[in-house]
C-alpha cells in the first residue's frame, strides 16, 4: 500500500528547491537526505531527497534529479508517496499506523464476524470504520474498552461492543 507523505508546492529560489506540504506524522524520517520517494504521477519520480531545510515555517526540499527552478516548478502538484512496507511498526504495542488496521477482519469476542476495517477517522476520538457483513458501515471508537485485541499478524481485531453499537448502521 502506498501512503501519502507530502505534496509538492511551488518552486523556491533558482537551485531547484520546492516547498512541500507535509502530510506525514514523521517528516524528519520521510524527508531525510537520501530518502527515496515514489510519486503520483509515477512519471515524475521516483525522487531522492538531496537536502532539506525549513524556511518561514515551510519545509523546503531539493531532490537529486532537480537542478533548477524550471525542473522544480514542473513538479508542482506532485504527490509524494512511500510504500507502507518500508515503514517500521511502532514500538508501543497499543499504537498502530492506519495502514496496519485497514483490511483487518473485525470479530466479536466469541468469534462472530462483524466485517472489515475500511478506514480510520481521526477527529476528537479515533474511530474505526467497519464495513459490516451486510454492507452497512459501523463506526467503532478505537479505545481499549471496545477494541481489546488487535492482531495485525493474524489479520483480525476483536470488537467487544456495548448493546446496540453494531445495530446503529441498520
Order of alpha helices (4+ residues) and beta strands (2+ residues): beta-beta-alpha-beta-beta-beta-alpha-beta-alpha-beta-beta-beta-beta-beta-beta
